[in-house]
Amino acid sequence: MFRSLILSACLVGVALGLAMTAFQAVGTSPIILAAEQYESPEPVVHHTDHASHDHGEQAGGHQHGDDAWAPADGAERLFFTTISNVFAGIGFAAILLVLMNQLRERGRIAPKAHQGLLLGALGFLAVFVAPSIGLPPEIPGASAAALELRQSWWVVTVACAATGLGVLFLATGWKRLLGVPLLIAPQFFVPSHEGAVFANPDPEAVLALTELHHRFIWASGLANLGFWLLAGVLCALVLKRLSDTGRLSDANASA
Amino acid sequence: MSVLSTPSTERASRSGSKVSSAIQQGAVALFGALILYAVGFLPMSAAHNAAHDTRHTFVFPCH
């Protein structure tokens, strides 16, 4: 079963990664590239601005300097973005497959496309919407609180939202309400950032970046919605196929 | 007799494979989480730069 699930996750992940690359090509990537034009007009100013929330030294050398390797713009960058998307797709698909299979084993869902859509929508709410309420999707050039703080908050928020939604949908009676505080609580602990929203102090750049930022929220939201709905459907179909061919049944657990 | 004994052995093997099934599924979920960590959270600058656009689009905290 382990092998079947891993192989399925990889297969679904490739499809999801390619789909996400397509969504990015029309949605988020042009905005990211445009925002990068404003990212560091004056490296010195940029760096002092960044110093307040720099995460370089302790975090094992995450720098914005030019010495770090980065894919060249164009085909190379697209290639690495696609690979990263595929890996992200595999990661999310592996977790979603296991969650769905757990629900299937308990008879809470049937692995069908419409159930997959519902679970995909819940995944979108937990992994995109919940953290985006506190920390809206960011474009390059935006200033924010320390990276480690935001990463920890992201993980806790996504875990709480997923658990909260799970309780809301799976518990019975009044116990459903126990899911609500899990959804709301992390929003009271958003790592806050004081000071300018963007590192670039030029008012014209700020105006352009603000507009790009608003477009980015929509573009990334739609891209992620498409990603999660597709993930839900594909995982449901894969699980259906695996259970139909007996590769998930307890008798074949070691297969 | 054999009719009576079969269900109990079946039950035993089923509960054994249930544990094995849970472990295997846990391993798959862990595999997924590790990959997501590598793509979205690894602080190495090369990893960050390679996955930069992915991190922004998936709203993993970036920069």
Interface residues (C-beta under 8 A of the other chain):
Chain A: M1 F2 L5 I6 A9 M20 F23 Q24 G27 T28 S29 I32 H55 A59 G60 G61 H62 Q63 H64 A68 W69 A70 P71 R77 F80 T81 I83 S84 N85 F87 A88 I90 G91 F92 A93 A94 I95 L97 V98 L99 N101 Q102 V127 F128 P131 S132 L135 P137 E138 I139 P140 A142 A144 L147 R150 Q151 W153 W154 F216 S220 A223 N224 D250 A251 A253 S254
Chain B: R14 S17 K18 S20 S21 Q24 Q25 G26 A27 V28 A29 F31 G32 A33 L34 I35 L36 A38 V39 G40 F41 P43 M44 S45 A46 H48 N49 A50 A51 H52 D53 T54 R55 H56 T57 F58 V59 F60 P61 C62 H63
